[in-house]
Amino acid sequence: MASDYEAILVVSFGGPEKREDVIPYLENVVRGRLVPRERLEQVAEHYYHFDGKSPINDQVRELVQALENELAEHGPHLPVYWGNRHWHPFLRETLARMRGNGIRKALAFFTSAYSSYDGCRKYREDIERAREELGPGAPEVEKLRAFFNHPGFIEPMVENVEAALDQFPAIFRDTVKLVFTAHSIPVAMAATSQYVEQVTEASRLVAERIGLSWELVYQSRSGPPSQPWLEPDICDYLREVARQRSAQNLVLVPIGFLSDHMEVIYDLDIQAQEVAQELGLKMVRAATVGVHPRFVRMIRELILERLDAGAPRLVLGKLPIGHDACPPDCCPCPVPGPAFGSGSPPGIRGRCG
């Protein structure tokens, strides 16, 4: 095994950790976009519901610690760093620390399983911008491949869905419908990537192992009504299920997310659950992969792939393994709109309210 990679960089979105962080954080997210102040304040209320603290940073800290433990026990023995796109520790801060520690080249793990402009290319652009700001000696960073169809992602999700199903009486199990959710993105952005195909494939891989009927819906849209986004919205879907009486028992599976951060605990556990209860639907939400040992081991397996060309490249299903090195025209940015892009804080244009 030979490689010149000297570290692992976990790259995440970031989130506020106290009330006074919320507005500055949101300003970072929407910088360069024409978003009215009143809309920022409306989104901020979602964070104030939790005293201004998003759970995402603590969840990434747990993931970093779990990955450090995994690499310390099984190798490769590489240090693990963490940088955020929109809040401390910012990518520039982390890259500066890496440079100070003599790191010249690192592999990056993005906390996003799918390919799209906001879910992959924007991460890479933010890394390059941070490197440019840092100047000479900034570490070179290469990304690990997308992992939507890796068994280390699918198997923990199957386990989590089974645990959610256990909350229904056994007599009702065969009547439960699986409802997979992923972050909605603009239709124009979806057209420049394999986002829909990949989310659909991940959902299929989980559902087929469970053996129940399923649907894929979207959540947390944040664009203006004039801009088409992927549909159906989760709350619209719940209302249609109740109207048609097509299901009574549902397991909500946040297949588009890796941890129980704000878009899961607010948009699903609060908003969508309120709609389900109003409609008389029994809905249980499956956990995300979080720091499941199989998922953490998956990250190590992705690292080994890149360190050793002979290492197995694990993949399930019909779609190909993701790029090791994204081509220049991969997931190009669609024409930007005036509002939040996807990957934003809990959407203020969603239809759950």
C-alpha positions in Angstrom: 0.0 0.0 0.0 1.6 3.3 -1.1 0.1 6.7 -1.1 1.1 10.3 -0.5 -2.1 11.1 1.3 -1.3 12.4 4.8 -4.7 13.1 6.4 -8.4 12.7 6.2 -10.6 15.8 6.0 -14.3 15.5 7.0 -16.3 18.3 5.3 -19.7 19.2 6.5 -22.3 22.0 6.1 -21.9 23.5 9.6 -24.5 25.0 11.9 -25.0 27.5 14.7 -24.2 26.5 18.3 -26.0 29.3 20.2 -28.7 31.9 19.6 -26.2 34.7 18.7 -24.7 32.5 16.0 -27.9 32.0 14.1 -28.2 35.1 12.0 -24.5 35.3 11.2 -24.6 31.6 10.2 -27.6 32.2 7.9 -25.9 35.2 6.4 -23.0 32.9 5.5 -25.3 30.4 3.9 -27.1 32.9 1.7 -24.1 35.2 0.9 -24.3 36.4 -2.7 -28.0 35.7 -2.9 -30.8 38.2 -2.8 -32.6 37.0 0.4 -34.6 39.6 2.3 -33.8 40.1 6.0 -37.3 39.1 7.1 -36.8 35.7 5.5 -33.6 35.1 7.4 -35.4 36.0 10.6 -38.2 33.6 9.7 -35.8 30.7 9.2 -33.9 31.8 12.4 -37.1 31.0 14.4 -36.6 27.3 13.5 -33.3 27.4 15.3 -34.6 29.4 18.2 -37.0 26.6 18.8 -33.9 24.7 19.9 -32.3 27.7 21.7 -30.3 28.5 18.6 -28.2 25.3 18.6 -28.2 23.0 15.5 -27.3 19.4 16.4 -25.1 19.0 13.3 -21.8 20.1 14.8 -22.0 17.7 17.7 -23.0 14.9 15.3 -20.0 15.6 13.1 -17.8 15.6 16.2 -19.1 12.2 17.1 -18.4 11.0 13.5 -14.9 12.4 13.6 -14.2 10.6 16.9 -15.6 7.4 15.7 -13.5 7.5 12.5 -10.4 8.3 14.5 -11.1 5.3 16.6 -11.7 3.1 13.6 -8.4 4.2 11.9 -6.4 3.9 15.1 -7.6 0.3 15.5 -7.5 -0.9 12.0 -5.5 1.6 10.0 -4.5 3.4 7.9 -3.1 5.6 10.6 -4.0 9.0 9.3 -5.0 12.0 11.3 -8.6 13.2 10.9 -9.5 16.9 10.5 -12.9 18.6 10.2 -13.9 21.7 8.3 -17.3 23.3 7.7 -18.6 25.2 4.7 -20.7 27.7 6.6 -19.7 27.8 10.3 -16.8 27.1 12.6 -14.5 25.3 12.1 -14.5 26.9 8.7 -12.6 25.1 5.9 -10.0 27.9 5.8 -9.4 27.6 9.5 -8.9 23.8 9.2 -6.7 24.0 6.2 -4.5 26.5 7.9 -4.2 24.1 10.9 -3.3 21.3 8.5 -0.7 23.4 6.8 0.8 24.3 10.1 1.0 20.5 10.9 2.9 19.9 7.7 0.0 18.2 5.8 0.4 18.6 2.1 -2.3 16.3 0.7 -5.5 14.9 2.1 -8.5 12.8 1.2 -11.9 14.4 1.9 -15.1 12.7 3.1 -18.2 14.8 2.3 -21.2 14.4 4.6 -23.3 14.1 1.5 -24.1 10.7 -0.1 -25.3 12.0 -3.5 -24.1 13.9 -6.6 -25.5 17.3 -7.4 -24.1 20.8 -7.6 -24.9 21.6 -3.9 -24.2 18.1 -2.7 -20.7 17.6 -4.3 -19.4 20.2 -6.7 -20.1 23.1 -4.3 -18.2 21.3 -1.6 -15.2 21.1 -4.0 -15.5 24.7 -4.9 -15.6 25.8 -1.3 -12.4 23.8 -0.6 -10.7 25.4 -3.5 -11.8 28.9 -2.5 -10.4 28.2 1.0 -7.1 27.0 -0.5 -6.9 30.2 -2.6 -7.5 32.4 0.4 -4.9 30.5 2.4 -2.3 30.9 -0.3 1.0 29.0 -0.7 1.3 25.7 1.1 -2.4 25.1 1.4 -2.9 21.4 1.4 -4.2 19.7 -1.7 -7.5 18.0 -1.2 -9.1 15.1 -3.2 -12.6 13.8 -2.5 -13.7 10.2 -1.8 -16.4 8.9 -4.1 -20.1 9.1 -3.6 -21.4 6.3 -1.5 -25.2 6.2 -2.0 -25.0 2.6 -3.1 -22.2 1.3 -0.8 -23.3 -1.6 1.5 -21.9 0.4 4.5 -24.6 3.0 3.9 -27.5 0.7 2.8 -27.1 -1.9 5.5 -27.4 0.5 8.5 -30.4 2.1 6.9 -32.1 -1.3 6.6 -31.3 -2.0 10.2 -32.8 1.4 11.2 -36.0 0.8 9.2 -36.4 -2.6 10.8 -36.1 -0.9 14.2 -38.8 1.6 13.2 -41.1 -1.2 12.0 -40.8 -2.8 15.4 -42.8 0.1 16.8 -45.9 -1.3 15.0 -47.7 -4.4 16.3 -46.6 -7.4 14.3 -50.1 -7.8 12.9 -49.8 -4.5 11.1 -46.3 -4.9 9.7 -47.4 -5.9 6.2 -49.6 -2.9 5.9 -46.8 -0.4 6.6 -45.6 1.8 3.7 -42.1 3.1 3.5 -41.8 6.8 2.7 -38.2 7.8 1.8 -37.4 11.5 2.0 -34.5 13.5 0.5 -33.8 17.2 0.3 -35.6 18.8 -2.6 -33.5 20.7 -5.1 -34.4 22.9 -8.0 -35.4 20.9 -11.1 -32.7 22.7 -13.0 -30.1 21.5 -10.6 -31.4 17.9 -10.7 -31.1 18.0 -14.5 -27.4 18.5 -14.3 -26.6 15.5 -12.1 -27.7 12.0 -11.2 -29.2 13.1 -7.9 -32.7 11.7 -8.5 -31.4 8.5 -9.9 -29.0 8.0 -7.0 -31.6 8.8 -4.3 -34.1 6.5 -6.0 -31.5 3.7 -6.2 -30.6 4.0 -2.5 -34.3 3.9 -1.6 -34.9 0.9 -3.8 -31.9 -1.0 -2.3 -33.3 -0.4 1.2 -36.9 -1.2 0.4 -36.2 -4.4 -1.4 -34.4 -5.8 1.6 -37.4 -4.9 3.8 -40.0 -6.2 1.4 -42.6 -3.5 1.7 -44.1 -1.0 -0.7 -42.4 2.4 -0.9 -42.5 5.9 -2.3 -39.8 8.6 -2.6 -40.8 12.1 -1.7 -38.9 15.4 -1.0 -38.6 17.8 1.8 -37.2 21.2 2.9 -37.6 23.1 -0.3 -36.6 26.7 0.1 -36.9 28.4 -3.3 -39.6 30.8 -4.4 -42.9 29.3 -5.7 -42.0 30.4 -9.3 -39.0 28.1 -9.3 -39.8 24.4 -9.9 -38.3 22.0 -7.3 -38.4 18.3 -7.0 -41.8 17.0 -5.8 -43.9 15.7 -4.1 -43.3 17.5 -0.9 -43.6 15.2 2.2 -46.6 17.1 3.7 -48.4 17.2 0.4 -47.8 13.5 0.1 -49.2 12.8 3.6 -52.4 14.8 2.7 -52.8 12.8 -0.5 -52.4 9.5 1.4 -55.0 10.5 3.9 -57.4 11.7 1.1 -57.1 8.4 -0.8 -56.9 6.3 2.3 -54.1 4.4 0.6 -52.2 3.8 3.8 -52.6 4.3 7.6 -49.2 3.2 8.9 -46.0 4.8 7.6 -42.3 4.6 8.3 -40.5 7.8 7.3 -37.0 7.1 6.1 -34.7 10.1 5.7 -32.5 8.5 3.1 -31.1 11.8 1.9 -29.4 12.6 5.3 -26.6 11.1 7.3 -27.5 12.5 10.8 -30.5 13.7 12.7 -29.7 17.4 12.2 -32.1 20.3 11.9 -33.7 19.4 8.6 -34.6 16.0 10.1 -35.7 17.0 13.6 -37.5 20.2 12.6 -38.9 19.5 9.1 -39.7 15.8 9.8 -40.1 15.3 13.5 -42.0 18.5 14.1 -43.6 19.8 10.9 -44.3 16.5 9.0 -45.3 14.7 12.2 -47.8 17.4 13.1 -49.4 17.0 9.7 -49.5 13.2 10.1 -51.2 13.5 13.5 -53.7 15.9 12.2 -54.6 13.5 9.4 -54.8 10.5 11.8 -51.8 8.7 10.3 -49.5 6.6 12.4 -46.0 7.6 11.3 -42.6 6.5 12.8 -39.4 8.0 11.6 -36.4 5.8 11.1 -33.0 6.9 12.4 -30.2 8.1 10.1 -26.9 6.3 9.9 -25.2 8.7 12.3 -22.1 6.9 13.7 -23.4 3.3 13.1 -20.2 1.1 13.2 -20.9 -0.3 9.7 -21.1 3.3 8.3 -17.9 4.3 10.0 -16.2 1.2 8.6 -17.5 2.2 5.2 -15.5 5.4 5.4 -12.4 3.4 6.1 -13.2 1.2 3.2 -13.5 4.2 0.9 -10.1 5.4 2.1 -8.6 2.0 1.4 -9.9 2.1 -2.1 -7.9 5.2 -2.8 -4.8 4.1 -1.1 -4.6 0.7 -2.8 -5.8 0.2 -6.3 -6.2 -3.5 -5.6 -8.7 -3.0 -2.7 -12.3 -4.1 -3.3 -14.7 -1.4 -4.5 -17.9 -2.3 -2.8 -21.2 -1.3 -4.5 -24.8 -2.5 -4.6 -27.4 -2.2 -7.3 -27.5 -1.1 -10.8 -25.8 2.3 -10.9 -22.0 2.7 -11.4 -19.5 3.6 -8.7 -19.0 7.3 -8.4 -16.1 9.2 -9.7 -12.8 9.1 -7.9 -11.9 12.4 -9.6 -14.9 14.4 -10.9 -14.6 15.6 -14.5 -14.5 19.4 -15.1 -18.1 19.4 -16.3 -19.5 17.3 -13.5 -22.7 18.6 -11.8 -22.5 22.1 -13.2 -24.3 24.9 -11.5 -27.7 25.8 -13.0 -28.6 29.5 -13.3 -28.8 30.7 -9.7 -32.1 32.0 -8.3 -32.7 34.7 -5.8 -33.5 32.5 -2.8 -31.8 29.7 -0.8 -30.3 26.9 -2.7 -30.7 23.3 -1.6 -28.7 22.2 1.4 -30.1 25.3 3.1 -31.4 25.5 6.6 -34.9 24.1 7.2 -36.9 25.5 4.3 -39.2 28.4 4.8 -41.1 27.7 1.6 -42.0 24.1 2.5 -45.7 23.2 2.6 -45.9 21.7 6.0 -46.8 24.9 7.7 
